[in-house]
Amino acid sequence: MIAWVGDTSGRGEFSAEPRIDVRDRRLTLGLALFETMRGCGGRVPLWDRHLRRLGDSAAVLGLPLPDEAALHEASIGVLARAGCADV
């Protein structure tokens, strides 16, 4: 498993072993959200649906999202790092 662990500024890092830091109050207090996505052939099928659901969840929680381009770039990067760029 490879994940992009980032924040609303678009900053983050790739991690083969993502961990939750107990000092990260956003996560320990439930002030964060995540979206799982299936990657295939170097892309995320149903990208628009994932983005819409992520945006809806963020709105309910009152959390800002990074811009769509930053999210898309991170998803493509995760696929590339996982060796799934061209299936």
Disulfide bonds with the S-S distance in Angstrom:
none
